[in-house]
């Protein structure tokens, strides 16, 4: 089995045809088809149903897709490791993080770096599964959950969970709101896999109050957009959008804040560079959000 065969296989899977895949990988279509058959022969698996002028994945082919992606990601990591070891220079670092963290923290941080530093790329992950990004090719993952004990880690920041109201709301002259006051409003919430939602749930439980969600969404920007349209109060950790007014949420233990943590494999070939990046990211968050953001 050769890596190029895996690339050809995934090109067909992603493009939907051997003709388009051949254009993408820049080989003749008949040659690509032969290489796919060689891959199947080497694996002892039938990866595609052939008929009607098109290819369809067999059940075995469907199972093999994530295996092929993982192998190519590992090969790319190995190549980068070899280059870094040979030159002493890390050219790229991939960060896995939820979309809100990417938009409000990682992207502004990247914009503040320079061309002579490693290029930072991102991999979007579901908040509850942030650390699984490390097994899909990411070098470091950012999550609201502390790093598991088998990984190296660094606390990045503690950011506020905010209640957002539109102009004209009776709370716009205030800077904070209590949990008891908040739950009396129609709430625009993130789905339960988000750390901000879990924090709100725990705070409400400790305060002995209940709430009814007016709407749930997995996209924080939608919660803010609905608040701007007057449908309720958005509870998110995002930076403000759409002219909304932010309020701190006062719970029994103080203002609600969500932690950000970085984690990486302690055996990673560029572990020292990753740790330095994590520390710089923490400093960036403190400079951006103020001293209360310190972890």
Beta strands, then each sheet from edge to edge (+ up, - down):
strand 1: 48-51
strand 2: 54-57
strand 3: 92-97
strand 4: 119-124
strand 5: 140-143
strand 6: 152-160
strand 7: 162-165
strand 8: 176-178
strand 9: 187-190
strand 10: 213-217
strand 11: 233-236
strand 12: 245-251
strand 13: 254-255
strand 14: 257-264
sheet 1: 1+ 2-
sheet 2: 4+ 3+ 5+ 14- 6+
sheet 3: 8+ 12+ 7- 11+ 9+ 10+
sheet 4: 8+ 12+ 13-
end
